[in-house]
């Protein structure tokens, strides 16, 4: 049975994607899935070779037929988004509510499907990857995340993979909910700051609501020993496994500039060895 592991965080910038990429370089027979569809960046490190692209249509936009329009102005009067200006409709301002189509007496307006993003199937040096990109200003990110996960599960079956490793969105919104639903383990990457601690507790509550077991990684733990101790105490008090503590080191940035994961860039470095230990522990948790 395929196991799904998601690396998430309560806030952006905690190092979540760097951890995903590092684990990917250490794993065997995995499928990768980037579910941060609003701002995906796993592809920057992995430089995937895109094999298949599909259009993602989840919304509609009003389309006006000038040949039928009498410019009565009813659509403009009722459009709360200031998109209808007969005989034209501003497709960027249109929110797809359908009011203009409803009030048009001539049937000159129709709601048509709109491309909201793209779904990709790719190959990376670490294995197949499912990922997507939502177009600017588009909604339904949770639905696109669901499509990424479905494609990842199909890839896992076809490649006989044991694990799907997911890079999730930060926060606790719809894309995160779609990411962690029915997964086997959530790895929460946090940082030793007050905002990091606060947002870690929020995403933990979300994981608990969906009965998803969680574990914690503290990134750049040595930037604040007092806050790291607060997180450690929180884990102990709540019987929450602390997977590891990653120190701050400029070599992580250097590996990114080299477009490599840290285990690739410096395989014998202490942090690379720590990531190997953490990944081995993760495997023990889910298999």
C-alpha positions in Angstrom: 0.0 0.0 0.0 1.3 3.4 -1.0 2.1 5.7 1.9 1.7 9.5 1.6 3.9 11.9 3.5 3.4 15.6 3.4 5.9 18.3 4.5 3.9 21.3 5.5 4.4 24.5 7.6 2.2 27.0 9.4 3.9 29.8 7.6 6.0 30.4 4.5 9.8 30.6 4.5 10.5 27.9 7.1 12.6 25.7 4.7 9.8 23.2 3.9 10.7 22.8 0.2 14.5 22.4 1.0 13.6 19.5 3.3 11.4 17.9 0.7 14.1 18.1 -1.9 16.7 16.8 0.5 14.5 13.8 1.5 13.9 13.2 -2.2 17.6 12.8 -2.9 17.9 10.3 -0.1 14.8 8.2 -0.9 14.3 5.2 -3.2 11.3 4.4 -5.4 9.2 7.5 -4.6 6.8 9.7 -6.3 7.1 13.5 -5.8 4.1 15.8 -5.6 4.2 19.6 -5.3 0.9 20.6 -3.9 1.9 24.3 -3.3 0.0 25.2 -6.5 -0.3 28.9 -5.8 3.5 29.4 -5.5 5.3 26.1 -6.5 9.1 26.1 -6.3 10.2 22.5 -5.9 10.8 22.5 -9.7 13.5 25.1 -9.3 15.7 22.6 -7.5 14.6 19.5 -9.3 14.5 20.9 -12.8 11.9 18.4 -14.1 11.5 17.3 -17.6 7.8 17.8 -18.3 6.2 14.9 -20.1 2.5 15.8 -20.0 0.6 19.0 -19.5 -3.2 19.3 -18.9 -5.3 22.4 -18.7 -7.1 22.9 -15.4 -10.6 24.4 -15.8 -12.4 25.2 -12.6 -14.2 28.5 -13.2 -16.2 30.2 -15.8 -16.1 33.7 -17.4 -18.8 35.7 -19.2 -18.6 35.9 -22.9 -20.8 38.4 -24.8 -21.9 38.0 -28.4 -21.9 41.5 -29.9 -24.3 40.4 -32.7 -27.0 39.7 -30.2 -26.3 42.5 -27.8 -28.7 45.5 -27.9 -26.6 47.4 -25.3 -29.6 47.7 -22.9 -27.2 48.1 -20.0 -28.8 45.5 -17.7 -25.7 43.5 -17.4 -23.6 46.6 -16.5 -26.3 47.6 -14.0 -26.2 44.3 -12.1 -22.5 43.5 -12.3 -21.0 44.2 -8.9 -17.4 43.6 -10.2 -17.6 46.4 -12.9 -16.7 43.9 -15.6 -19.8 44.3 -17.9 -19.5 47.2 -20.4 -21.6 46.3 -23.4 -20.8 45.4 -26.0 -17.8 44.0 -24.2 -17.0 42.2 -20.9 -13.7 42.6 -19.2 -12.6 38.9 -18.7 -10.0 39.9 -16.1 -12.5 41.7 -13.8 -15.2 39.0 -14.4 -15.6 36.7 -11.4 -17.9 34.2 -13.2 -20.9 34.8 -11.0 -23.3 34.4 -13.9 -25.6 37.4 -13.0 -25.1 39.0 -16.4 -26.2 35.8 -18.2 -29.3 35.6 -16.0 -30.5 39.2 -16.6 -29.6 39.5 -20.3 -33.0 39.6 -22.2 -31.4 38.7 -25.5 -29.4 35.7 -24.5 -26.3 37.5 -25.7 -24.1 36.4 -22.7 -22.9 32.9 -22.0 -20.7 31.5 -19.2 -17.9 29.6 -20.7 -15.1 27.5 -19.2 -12.0 29.3 -18.2 -8.4 27.9 -18.0 -7.4 28.4 -14.3 -4.0 26.7 -14.4 -2.1 23.7 -15.6 -1.3 20.2 -14.3 2.0 18.6 -15.1 3.5 15.2 -15.1 7.2 15.2 -15.1 10.4 13.2 -14.6 13.1 14.3 -12.2 16.5 12.8 -11.3 14.8 11.4 -8.2 11.7 9.9 -9.9 8.3 10.9 -11.4 6.7 14.1 -10.2 3.2 15.5 -10.2 2.9 19.2 -9.9 0.7 22.2 -11.0 0.6 25.9 -11.4 -2.5 28.0 -10.7 -2.7 31.1 -12.9 -2.6 34.5 -11.1 -5.8 35.6 -9.6 -7.5 32.2 -10.0 -9.3 30.3 -7.2 -10.1 26.7 -6.5 -6.5 25.9 -5.4 -7.8 23.1 -3.3 -9.4 21.4 -6.3 -6.1 21.6 -8.2 -4.2 20.2 -5.2 -6.7 17.2 -5.4 -5.8 16.7 -9.0 -2.1 16.8 -8.2 -2.6 14.1 -5.6 -4.8 12.0 -7.9 -2.1 12.0 -10.5 0.6 11.2 -7.9 -1.4 8.2 -6.8 -1.7 7.0 -10.4 2.0 7.4 -10.9 2.7 5.5 -7.7 0.5 2.6 -9.0 2.1 2.5 -12.4 5.6 2.7 -11.1 5.0 0.4 -8.1 6.3 3.0 -5.7 6.0 2.7 -2.0 5.9 6.4 -1.0 4.5 9.7 -2.3 6.5 12.6 -0.9 4.4 15.8 -1.0 5.5 19.4 -0.8 2.5 21.2 0.8 1.4 24.8 0.9 2.1 27.0 4.0 -0.8 28.0 6.3 -4.0 26.2 7.1 -6.2 27.1 4.1 -8.0 25.1 1.4 -4.8 23.8 -0.4 -3.4 22.5 2.9 -6.6 20.8 3.8 -6.7 19.1 0.4 -3.0 18.2 0.9 -3.2 16.4 4.2 -6.6 14.7 3.8 -6.1 11.0 4.4 -2.3 11.1 4.3 -0.2 8.9 6.5 2.2 11.4 8.1 2.5 15.2 8.3 6.0 16.6 8.8 5.7 20.1 10.1 8.8 22.3 9.5 8.9 25.3 11.9 11.4 27.9 13.0 12.3 29.2 16.4 10.4 32.4 16.3 7.2 33.5 18.0 5.3 33.5 14.7 6.8 30.2 13.8 5.6 28.6 17.1 2.1 30.2 16.8 1.6 29.0 13.2 3.0 25.5 14.0 0.4 25.1 16.7 -2.4 26.1 14.2 -1.3 23.6 11.5 -1.0 20.9 14.2 -4.6 21.5 15.2 -5.6 21.1 11.6 -3.7 17.8 11.3 -5.3 16.6 14.5 -8.8 17.4 13.1 -8.1 15.1 10.2 -6.5 12.5 12.4 -3.2 12.8 10.7 -0.1 11.8 12.8 2.5 14.6 12.9 6.1 15.1 13.7 8.2 18.3 14.0 11.4 19.6 12.4 12.9 22.7 13.8 14.9 24.5 11.1 17.7 27.0 12.0 17.1 25.9 15.6 20.3 27.7 16.9 19.0 31.1 16.0 17.0 31.1 19.2 17.8 28.5 21.9 15.0 29.8 24.1 12.3 29.4 21.4 13.7 26.1 20.4 13.3 25.0 24.0 9.7 26.2 23.9 9.0 24.0 20.9 10.8 21.1 22.5 8.8 21.5 25.7 5.6 21.7 23.6 6.4 18.5 21.8 7.2 16.7 25.1 4.0 18.0 26.7 1.8 16.8 23.8 3.6 13.5 23.2 4.6 14.8 19.7 7.7 13.3 18.1 10.5 15.8 17.4 12.1 14.4 14.2 15.1 16.7 14.2 16.7 20.1 14.7 18.6 21.5 11.7 21.2 24.2 12.5 21.7 27.4 10.5 24.4 27.0 7.9 25.2 29.1 4.8 26.0 25.8 2.9 22.2 25.3 2.5 22.0 28.5 0.5 25.1 27.5 -1.5 23.6 24.2 -2.5 20.5 26.1 -3.7 22.6 28.4 -5.8 24.2 25.2 -7.3 20.6 24.0 -8.1 21.3 20.9 -5.9 19.9 19.4 -2.8 22.2 19.6 0.2 22.9 15.8 0.2 23.9 16.1 -3.4 26.0 19.2 -2.9 27.8 18.1 0.3 26.9 14.4 1.1 29.2 14.2 4.1 28.1 17.4 5.7 26.6 17.1 9.2 23.2 18.4 8.0 23.2 15.9 5.1 23.9 13.1 7.6 21.2 14.5 9.8 18.7 14.5 7.0 19.6 10.9 6.2 18.8 10.0 9.9 15.5 11.9 9.8 14.5 10.2 6.5 15.3 6.8 8.0 13.1 7.6 11.0 10.3 8.7 8.7 10.4 5.4 6.9 10.1 3.6 10.2 7.1 5.7 11.1 5.1 4.9 8.0 6.2 1.4 6.8 
